[in-house]
Amino acid sequence: MREAREYALDMLVENKIGVLTRLTTQIRREGLNIRSLHVDVTDNPLISRVTMRFPCMSGFYRDVLERFSRMNCVLEIHERTQTEDRDG
């Protein structure tokens, strides 16, 4: 049986009520468990940065990424590498 790998995403999202709920609800629908979640401000008060880490099977991860990218509240999405995770 294949092991799930840990993935990390950085997302720029609309800074509106309910956006975090929409993101975490999507993870729940996928049947995934959030290992780490961080929300931070940006220079633009209308945009927040969300960093989310979760385990996922590699083949299924692309589907998850695609669904996040289709959400209206997600403005940009970037995959974090292991080097970026170590460097902060």
C-alpha positions, 0 to 999 in steps of 0.5 A, a space after each residue: 500500500 502506498 503512503 500518503 506524502 505531506 503537501 504544503 500550499 500557500 494561497 492568497 485568498 480574499 480577506 472576507 468572512 467565511 473564506 477559511 470555512 470554505 477552504 477547510 470544508 473543501 479539505 473535509 470533503 476530500 477526506 483529508 486531515 489538516 496537519 498545519 494551518 496558518 493565516 497571515 496578513 499581506 500588504 493588501 488588507 483585502 488579501 490574506 495568505 493561507 498556508 496549509 499542510 496535509 497528507 495526501 496520496 500523490 495521484 489524488 493531490 493534483 485533483 485537490 489542487 485543481 479544486 482549490 484553484 477553481 474556488 472564487 475566493 482563491 486568488 493565487 495558489 503555490 506549492 511549497 517545497 521541502 526547502 521552503 518549509 525548512 527555510 521558513 
